Amino acid sequence: MTKQISNGVNKTSIGIIVGILILGGLIWIARPDGKSTSSVQANSNGVLTVEESSNYDFGTISMAAGNVTRIFKIRNSSSDTVVISKMYTSCMCTTATLTKGDQRFGPFGMPGHVAVPKIDQTVNPNEEVTVEVVFDPAAHGPAGVGPIQRVVTIENNAGSPIELQFAARVTP
């Protein structure tokens, strides 16, 4: 009888270890690669600018009221094309969707929680794209009340990534 219990415990332990290794591998694969250039085009002299402020404050928002949304307009204000290679968020409570013309890419989330694929979208000179950011104030449950700050990172081949930041004060 003790041999059967011991054998069952060993199988369970091995199953847990294999599960942890698989999860770790998935997280490793989904992480951002740290590069701010695109495989589609080498570094560009293009310039992406956020039309209004790249910082937005939702003010006080209620978990009970549901998700809040902010749309950021981004323009290529140069004479060179720019390639947006990746877009991801700083927390699982936030998603971001890129819209270019009538095409939508995303929603994209937090690396490690979801895969962050390359999107490799060209933004032509003087072209505008939008990034719709959705924040779920209830994602963290009752412990998620109080001030928050989140970031959406847009990697591109025109230099440093763009960071769209927002803040809020979450109430129950």
C-alpha positions as CSV (number, residue, x, y, z in Angstrom):
1,M,0.0,0.0,0.0
2,T,2.8,2.5,0.8
3,K,4.4,1.7,-2.6
4,Q,1.2,2.8,-4.4
5,I,0.9,6.1,-2.4
6,S,4.6,6.9,-2.9
7,N,4.3,6.1,-6.7
8,G,1.2,8.4,-6.9
9,V,3.1,11.2,-5.1
10,N,6.0,10.9,-7.5
11,K,3.8,11.1,-10.6
12,T,2.1,14.1,-9.1
13,S,5.4,15.8,-8.4
14,I,6.7,15.1,-11.9
15,G,3.5,16.4,-13.4
16,I,3.8,19.7,-11.4
17,I,7.5,20.1,-12.4
18,V,6.7,19.5,-16.1
19,G,3.8,22.0,-15.9
20,I,6.0,24.7,-14.3
21,L,8.7,24.2,-17.0
22,I,6.1,24.5,-19.8
23,L,4.6,27.6,-18.3
24,G,8.1,29.1,-17.9
25,G,8.9,28.3,-21.5
26,L,5.7,30.0,-22.7
27,I,6.5,33.1,-20.6
28,W,10.0,33.2,-22.1
29,I,8.7,33.0,-25.7
30,A,6.1,35.7,-25.1
31,R,8.4,38.3,-23.6
32,P,9.3,41.4,-25.6
33,D,12.6,41.0,-27.4
34,G,13.9,44.4,-26.2
35,K,14.6,45.6,-29.7
36,S,13.1,48.8,-31.0
37,T,13.7,48.1,-34.7
38,S,11.6,46.2,-37.1
39,S,12.7,43.2,-39.2
40,V,10.7,44.8,-42.1
41,Q,12.8,47.9,-42.4
42,A,16.1,49.1,-40.8
43,N,16.2,52.3,-38.7
44,S,14.3,55.1,-40.1
45,N,14.6,58.9,-39.8
46,G,10.9,59.0,-39.4
47,V,9.2,60.6,-36.4
48,L,6.0,59.4,-34.7
49,T,4.3,62.0,-32.6
50,V,1.3,61.7,-30.3
51,E,-1.3,64.3,-31.4
52,E,-2.3,65.4,-27.9
53,S,-0.6,64.4,-24.7
54,S,0.9,60.9,-24.3
55,N,-0.2,61.1,-20.6
56,Y,-3.9,60.8,-19.8
57,D,-5.7,60.9,-16.5
58,F,-9.1,59.2,-16.3
59,G,-9.7,60.8,-12.9
60,T,-11.8,58.9,-10.4
61,I,-13.4,55.8,-11.9
62,S,-15.6,53.1,-10.4
63,M,-15.0,49.3,-10.7
64,A,-18.8,49.0,-10.9
65,A,-19.0,51.2,-13.9
66,G,-16.9,48.9,-16.1
67,N,-14.1,49.5,-18.6
68,V,-12.9,52.9,-19.6
69,T,-11.4,53.7,-23.0
70,R,-9.0,56.4,-24.4
71,I,-8.0,56.8,-28.0
72,F,-4.5,58.2,-28.7
73,K,-3.8,59.6,-32.2
74,I,-0.3,59.1,-33.5
75,R,1.0,60.8,-36.7
76,N,4.1,60.2,-38.7
77,S,5.3,63.8,-38.8
78,S,8.3,63.2,-41.0
79,S,9.0,62.5,-44.7
80,D,10.2,58.9,-44.0
81,T,8.1,55.9,-43.4
82,V,8.0,54.4,-39.9
83,V,7.3,50.7,-39.0
84,I,5.4,49.9,-35.8
85,S,6.8,46.5,-34.9
86,K,5.1,45.6,-31.6
87,M,2.7,47.0,-29.1
88,Y,2.1,45.8,-25.5
89,T,0.8,46.9,-22.1
90,S,2.3,47.1,-18.6
91,C,-0.5,45.2,-16.9
92,M,-3.0,42.5,-17.7
93,C,-5.9,44.9,-16.8
94,T,-5.1,46.9,-20.0
95,T,-5.4,46.1,-23.7
96,A,-4.4,48.2,-26.7
97,T,-5.6,48.0,-30.3
98,L,-3.9,49.7,-33.3
99,T,-6.1,51.1,-36.0
100,K,-4.7,52.0,-39.4
101,G,-7.4,53.1,-41.9
102,D,-10.1,50.4,-41.7
103,Q,-7.7,47.7,-40.4
104,R,-7.5,46.8,-36.7
105,F,-4.6,45.0,-35.1
106,G,-5.0,43.6,-31.6
107,P,-6.0,43.7,-28.9
108,F,-2.5,43.4,-27.4
109,G,-1.8,42.8,-23.7
110,M,0.9,42.3,-21.2
111,P,3.9,40.1,-22.2
112,G,4.0,36.9,-20.2
113,H,0.2,36.8,-19.9
114,V,-0.4,36.9,-23.7
115,A,1.8,36.5,-26.7
116,V,3.0,39.8,-28.2
117,P,3.3,39.1,-31.9
118,K,5.1,41.4,-34.4
119,I,2.6,43.6,-36.2
120,D,5.0,45.3,-38.6
121,Q,2.7,48.1,-39.8
122,T,4.1,50.9,-42.0
123,V,3.0,54.4,-41.2
124,N,3.6,56.6,-44.2
125,P,4.6,60.3,-44.0
126,N,1.8,62.4,-42.6
127,E,-0.3,59.3,-42.0
128,E,-2.3,59.0,-38.7
129,V,-3.0,55.8,-36.8
130,T,-4.9,55.4,-33.5
131,V,-4.3,53.3,-30.5
132,E,-7.4,52.4,-28.5
133,V,-6.5,51.7,-24.8
134,V,-9.0,49.9,-22.7
135,F,-8.6,49.7,-18.9
136,D,-10.6,47.2,-16.8
137,P,-10.8,48.7,-13.2
138,A,-12.2,45.5,-11.8
139,A,-9.4,43.2,-13.1
140,H,-7.5,43.2,-9.8
141,G,-10.6,42.7,-7.7
142,P,-11.2,44.5,-4.3
143,A,-7.5,44.9,-3.8
144,G,-7.2,47.0,-6.9
145,V,-8.6,50.3,-5.5
146,G,-6.6,53.4,-5.2
147,P,-4.3,55.2,-7.6
148,I,-3.0,53.4,-10.7
149,Q,-0.6,54.1,-13.5
150,R,-0.3,52.0,-16.7
151,V,1.8,52.2,-19.9
152,V,1.3,51.1,-23.5
153,T,4.6,50.6,-25.3
154,I,4.8,51.0,-29.1
155,E,8.1,49.7,-30.5
156,N,9.1,51.2,-33.9
157,N,12.1,51.7,-36.1
158,A,12.3,55.5,-35.7
159,G,14.1,55.3,-32.4
160,S,12.9,55.0,-28.9
161,P,9.6,53.3,-28.2
162,I,6.6,55.5,-27.7
163,E,5.0,55.2,-24.2
164,L,1.3,56.1,-23.9
165,Q,0.7,56.5,-20.2
166,F,-2.5,56.9,-18.2
167,A,-3.5,57.2,-14.6
168,A,-6.7,56.9,-12.6
169,R,-8.1,56.6,-9.1
170,V,-10.1,53.4,-8.8
171,T,-13.0,53.2,-6.4
172,P,-15.3,50.2,-5.6
